[in-house]
Amino acid sequence: MRNSTIDSLRGLAIVAMIMLHTNAYFLSRGGWVSFSWNWLHFAVALFVFCSVYLFWKKAPAQPYPVMEYIKKRVLRLLIPYYMFLLVFLPIIYLGEPQKITPAFLWQNLTLTGGLDLNWLVALFLCLTLLQPLLDHWRRNRPALFHLYGIVSLSSAVAFLFYRPAHYKLIMWLPWSVLLVYAYFFVVNEKRRLWWVGSVFGGLILVIAAYQVLILRKAPLGMYQNKYPPNLLVIAYGLVAITALYIICRTVNRCLPLNRLGLGFFSRYSYEIFFLHFLVIYILTVFFKIAFSPLGFFVGVLAITIATQIGLNKLRQFLFSVN
C-alpha cells in the first residue's frame, strides 16, 4: 500500500524541480522568478528524504539480503539513466555536435561529468550503498550510527568555510544527514514534540548558517551553497521536509492531493526527472521560442506529462502483445 503523504511530497519535489530548471533561463528578470528559483531548492532534499523514509519504514526486524537490495536499487537507478542517454546523446549531436567528444561521452557513462543531471544519479547510488551499512550499525553498533550522523552534520558545517573542487567525491557525506534524520523521523513521527523540535531546530541552524556566510561575505543563495551542500542547504531542507510533511498529511485527510495529480508525478518521478530535461533541451535548442517564465514552466510540464502518458500506453501495449 502506497503512503499518500510520501507520494504527495515526492510529487511536489518533481514539480518544484521542473520549475527550478525552467526558471533558470529567466533569472535576469529577478522578482518572483529569482525568489522561487532560490527557495525551491528543497527539491533534492525532499527526494532523498522520501526514498530514505520508505527504507526505514520497510526495514524489517531482521537483516535482509544486502546484495539483493543493492542490486535491485542500482539497476533501478542505472537502467533508466542509460536508456535516457541513448535518446538524449543523439539529440545533442543534432543540436550541438561540438559537445559530443570522447571526454563528454566518458564522463556521462561514468557519472563523473558531462550532463548536469547525472550528479543526482551518482548521489542516489552512493546513498544506496550507505543505507544498508547504516542499518547494520543501527542494529549492532548504535554508537557508530550516531557518530556517523555527527560526522555528516559536521561536514555540512565545514563546507560553510571550505568548498572542495570535486564535489561529487564528497557530496554523499553532507547529504547523508538526511539518512540519519529520516530514521529519527520514522521513530518519532507520532510525537508532537518531534515536529516542533524539527522545525525550530532547523530554523536555528538556517539562521546560524546565514550568519556565518554573511560574516565570511560568501554568497547566500541556495544554489551557490549546494555543491556540495553546506549547513544552509541541509538545514533548509530539514525545515522544508518537516513543514511540507505536516501540510501534506493534514491536507490529504480532507482533500487527497494525489487525486490532483501528485500521485502520478510520484509514481513516475524518476522517469519524469529525465524526460523534463529532454523537453527543456529540445525547446531551447531546436525551437528557441520566446517563452515567458510561467509559460515555459507550463509548456515543459504539459509536454513532459503527455510524453510520460504516451510511454505508459506504449508499455501497456507491448506487455499486452507479449
C-alpha positions as CSV (number, residue, x, y, z in Angstrom):
1,M,0.0,0.0,0.0
2,R,1.4,3.4,-1.0
3,N,2.0,6.1,1.5
4,S,-0.2,9.1,0.3
5,T,1.8,11.7,2.2
6,I,5.1,10.5,0.8
7,D,3.5,10.3,-2.7
8,S,2.4,13.9,-2.2
9,L,5.9,15.0,-1.1
10,R,7.6,13.3,-4.0
11,G,5.1,14.7,-6.4
12,L,5.8,18.2,-5.1
13,A,9.5,17.6,-5.3
14,I,9.5,16.8,-9.1
15,V,7.2,19.7,-9.9
16,A,9.5,22.0,-7.9
17,M,12.5,20.6,-9.7
18,I,10.9,21.3,-13.1
19,M,10.1,24.9,-12.1
20,L,13.7,25.3,-10.8
21,H,15.1,24.2,-14.2
22,T,12.7,26.3,-16.3
23,N,13.1,29.4,-14.1
24,A,16.9,29.2,-14.5
25,Y,16.5,30.6,-18.1
26,F,14.9,33.8,-16.8
27,L,16.9,34.7,-13.7
28,S,17.9,38.1,-15.2
29,R,14.2,39.1,-14.7
30,G,14.5,38.9,-10.9
31,G,11.3,39.2,-8.9
32,W,9.3,36.1,-8.3
33,V,11.4,34.1,-10.8
34,S,14.6,34.5,-8.8
35,F,12.8,34.3,-5.5
36,S,11.1,31.0,-6.4
37,W,14.3,29.6,-8.0
38,N,16.2,30.2,-4.8
39,W,13.6,28.8,-2.3
40,L,12.5,25.8,-4.4
41,H,15.9,24.2,-3.8
42,F,14.4,21.9,-1.2
43,A,13.5,19.6,-4.1
44,V,16.6,17.3,-3.8
45,A,16.3,17.1,0.0
46,L,12.7,16.1,-0.4
47,F,13.6,13.4,-3.0
48,V,16.3,11.9,-0.7
49,F,14.0,12.0,2.3
50,C,11.1,10.2,0.6
51,S,13.4,7.4,-0.6
52,V,15.1,7.0,2.8
53,Y,11.9,7.3,4.8
54,L,10.5,4.3,2.9
55,F,13.7,2.4,3.5
56,W,13.5,2.9,7.3
57,K,9.7,2.2,7.3
58,K,10.2,-1.1,5.5
59,A,13.4,-2.1,7.3
60,P,12.5,-5.5,8.9
61,A,13.4,-6.5,12.4
62,Q,15.9,-8.9,11.0
63,P,18.7,-8.0,8.5
64,Y,17.7,-8.6,4.8
65,P,19.9,-9.7,1.9
66,V,22.1,-6.7,1.4
67,M,23.4,-7.6,-2.0
68,E,19.9,-8.3,-3.3
69,Y,18.8,-4.8,-2.1
70,I,21.8,-3.1,-3.6
71,K,21.4,-4.9,-6.9
72,K,17.8,-4.0,-7.2
73,R,18.3,-0.4,-6.4
74,V,21.4,0.0,-8.6
75,L,19.5,-1.5,-11.6
76,R,16.5,0.8,-10.9
77,L,18.8,3.8,-10.9
78,L,21.2,3.0,-13.8
79,I,18.9,1.3,-16.4
80,P,16.6,4.4,-16.9
81,Y,19.7,6.7,-16.9
82,Y,21.5,4.8,-19.7
83,M,18.2,4.5,-21.6
84,F,17.9,8.2,-21.3
85,L,21.5,8.7,-22.6
86,L,20.7,6.5,-25.7
87,V,18.0,9.0,-26.6
88,F,19.5,12.3,-25.4
89,L,23.0,12.0,-26.7
90,P,21.9,11.6,-30.4
91,I,19.6,14.6,-29.9
92,I,22.6,16.6,-28.5
93,Y,24.6,15.6,-31.5
94,L,21.9,17.0,-33.8
95,G,21.6,20.3,-31.9
96,E,25.2,20.9,-30.7
97,P,27.5,18.4,-32.3
98,Q,30.6,20.1,-30.9
99,K,29.7,18.9,-27.4
100,I,29.9,15.2,-28.3
101,T,33.5,14.5,-27.6
102,P,35.1,11.3,-26.2
103,A,35.6,13.1,-22.8
104,F,32.0,14.2,-22.7
105,L,30.8,10.6,-23.5
106,W,33.1,9.0,-20.9
107,Q,32.0,11.5,-18.2
108,N,28.4,10.8,-18.8
109,L,28.9,7.0,-18.9
110,T,30.8,7.1,-15.6
111,L,28.7,9.8,-13.9
112,T,31.7,11.9,-13.4
113,G,30.7,14.9,-15.5
114,G,29.0,15.8,-18.8
115,L,25.3,16.5,-18.3
116,D,24.5,18.4,-15.2
117,L,21.7,16.0,-14.2
118,N,23.9,12.9,-13.6
119,W,25.2,14.2,-10.2
120,L,21.8,13.2,-8.7
121,V,22.1,9.7,-10.1
122,A,25.6,9.4,-8.6
123,L,24.3,10.7,-5.3
124,F,21.5,8.1,-5.1
125,L,24.0,5.4,-5.9
126,C,26.2,6.4,-3.0
127,L,23.2,6.6,-0.7
128,T,22.1,3.2,-1.8
129,L,25.4,1.7,-0.6
130,L,25.3,3.7,2.6
131,Q,21.8,2.7,3.7
132,P,22.5,-1.0,4.5
133,L,25.7,0.0,6.3
134,L,23.9,2.5,8.5
135,D,21.1,0.0,9.1
136,H,23.8,-2.6,10.2
137,W,25.4,0.0,12.5
138,R,22.0,0.9,13.9
139,R,21.3,-2.7,14.9
140,N,24.7,-3.8,16.0
141,R,26.8,-0.7,16.7
142,P,24.5,2.2,17.6
143,A,27.4,4.3,18.7
144,L,28.8,4.2,15.2
145,F,25.4,5.1,13.8
146,H,25.2,8.2,15.9
147,L,28.8,9.1,15.3
148,Y,28.2,8.9,11.6
149,G,25.3,11.4,12.0
150,I,27.6,13.8,13.9
151,V,30.4,13.5,11.3
152,S,28.0,14.0,8.3
153,L,26.5,17.1,10.1
154,S,30.0,18.4,10.9
155,S,30.9,18.1,7.2
156,A,27.9,20.4,6.3
157,V,29.3,22.9,8.8
158,A,32.8,22.6,7.4
159,F,31.5,23.3,3.9
160,L,30.4,26.7,5.1
161,F,34.1,27.6,5.2
162,Y,35.6,25.4,2.5
163,R,34.3,24.1,-0.8
164,P,36.1,21.1,-2.3
165,A,36.8,21.3,-6.0
166,H,35.5,17.9,-6.9
167,Y,32.2,18.0,-5.0
168,K,30.9,14.6,-6.5
169,L,33.6,12.8,-4.5
170,I,32.3,14.0,-1.1
171,M,28.7,15.2,-1.7
172,W,27.3,12.0,-0.2
173,L,28.6,12.8,3.2
174,P,26.6,16.0,4.0
175,W,23.5,14.7,2.1
176,S,23.6,11.6,4.3
177,V,22.5,13.8,7.2
178,L,19.1,13.1,5.7
179,L,19.6,9.3,6.1
180,V,20.1,9.7,9.8
181,Y,17.4,12.3,10.1
182,A,14.9,10.1,8.3
183,Y,15.5,7.3,10.8
184,F,14.7,9.5,13.8
185,F,11.7,11.0,11.8
186,V,10.2,7.5,11.4
187,V,10.8,6.6,15.1
188,N,9.4,9.9,16.4
189,E,6.8,11.0,13.9
190,K,3.9,10.3,16.3
191,R,5.3,12.6,18.9
192,R,4.2,16.2,18.7
193,L,7.4,17.5,20.3
194,W,9.4,16.0,17.4
195,W,7.6,18.2,14.9
196,V,8.2,21.4,17.0
197,G,11.8,20.5,17.6
198,S,12.5,19.7,13.9
199,V,11.1,22.9,12.6
200,F,12.6,25.2,15.2
201,G,15.9,23.3,15.4
202,G,16.2,23.5,11.6
203,L,15.4,27.3,11.6
204,I,18.1,27.9,14.2
205,L,20.6,26.1,12.0
206,V,19.5,28.0,9.0
207,I,19.9,31.3,10.8
208,A,23.3,30.3,12.2
209,A,24.5,29.2,8.7
210,Y,23.3,32.6,7.2
211,Q,25.3,34.4,9.9
212,V,28.5,32.5,9.1
213,L,28.1,33.2,5.4
214,I,27.4,36.9,6.0
215,L,30.5,37.2,8.2
216,R,32.6,35.5,5.5
217,K,31.0,37.6,2.8
218,A,30.1,34.5,1.0
219,P,27.1,34.0,-1.5
220,L,23.8,33.5,0.3
221,G,21.9,31.7,-2.5
222,M,20.9,28.1,-2.1
223,Y,22.4,27.2,-5.5
224,Q,25.8,28.7,-4.6
225,N,25.9,26.6,-1.4
226,K,24.6,23.3,-2.9
227,Y,27.7,21.7,-4.5
228,P,28.4,20.1,-2.1
229,P,25.6,21.1,0.3
230,N,26.6,23.0,3.4
231,L,24.7,23.6,6.6
232,L,22.5,26.2,5.0
233,V,21.1,23.9,2.3
234,I,20.8,20.9,4.6
235,A,19.1,22.8,7.4
236,Y,16.7,24.5,5.0
237,G,15.9,21.1,3.6
238,L,15.1,19.7,7.0
239,V,12.7,22.6,7.7
240,A,11.1,22.2,4.3
241,I,10.7,18.5,4.7
242,T,9.1,18.7,8.2
243,A,6.8,21.6,7.2
244,L,5.7,20.1,3.9
245,Y,5.1,16.7,5.6
246,I,2.8,18.3,8.1
247,I,0.9,20.2,5.4
248,C,0.5,17.3,3.0
249,R,-0.6,14.9,5.8
250,T,-3.1,17.4,7.0
251,V,-4.5,18.3,3.6
252,N,-4.7,14.7,2.5
253,R,-7.2,14.0,5.3
254,C,-9.7,16.4,3.7
255,L,-8.6,16.6,0.0
256,P,-6.3,13.8,-1.2
257,L,-3.6,15.7,-3.1
258,N,-2.8,12.6,-5.1
259,R,-6.2,12.9,-6.8
260,L,-4.9,16.3,-8.1
261,G,-2.0,14.6,-10.0
262,L,0.7,14.4,-7.4
263,G,0.3,10.6,-7.3
264,F,1.1,10.5,-11.0
265,F,4.2,12.6,-10.5
266,S,5.3,10.5,-7.6
267,R,4.8,7.1,-9.3
268,Y,6.9,8.2,-12.4
269,S,9.1,10.7,-10.7
270,Y,12.4,9.2,-11.8
271,E,11.3,8.9,-15.5
272,I,9.8,12.5,-15.4
273,F,13.2,13.7,-14.0
274,F,14.9,12.6,-17.2
275,L,12.0,13.5,-19.5
276,H,11.8,17.1,-18.5
277,F,15.5,17.6,-19.2
278,L,14.9,16.3,-22.7
279,V,11.9,18.5,-23.2
280,I,13.8,21.6,-22.0
281,Y,16.7,20.9,-24.3
282,I,14.5,20.4,-27.4
283,L,12.5,23.6,-26.7
284,T,15.6,25.8,-26.0
285,V,18.0,24.4,-28.7
286,F,15.8,23.5,-31.6
287,F,12.7,25.7,-31.3
288,K,14.0,28.8,-29.4
289,I,10.5,30.1,-28.7
290,A,10.3,33.3,-26.8
291,F,8.6,32.0,-23.7
292,S,7.6,33.8,-20.5
293,P,8.8,32.2,-17.3
294,L,5.4,30.8,-16.4
295,G,4.7,29.8,-20.0
296,F,7.9,27.9,-20.2
297,F,7.2,26.1,-17.0
298,V,3.6,25.2,-18.1
299,G,4.8,24.1,-21.5
300,V,7.6,21.9,-20.2
301,L,5.3,20.4,-17.6
302,A,2.5,19.7,-20.1
303,I,4.8,18.1,-22.7
304,T,6.5,16.0,-20.1
305,I,3.2,14.8,-18.8
306,A,2.0,13.9,-22.3
307,T,5.2,12.1,-23.1
308,Q,5.1,10.1,-19.9
309,I,1.5,9.1,-20.6
310,G,2.5,8.1,-24.1
311,L,5.3,5.9,-22.7
312,N,2.9,4.3,-20.2
313,K,0.5,3.5,-23.1
314,L,3.3,2.1,-25.2
315,R,4.5,-0.1,-22.3
316,Q,0.9,-1.4,-21.8
317,F,0.6,-2.2,-25.4
318,L,4.0,-4.0,-25.5
319,F,3.2,-6.0,-22.4
320,S,-0.3,-7.0,-23.8
321,V,1.3,-8.2,-27.0
322,N,3.8,-10.3,-25.1
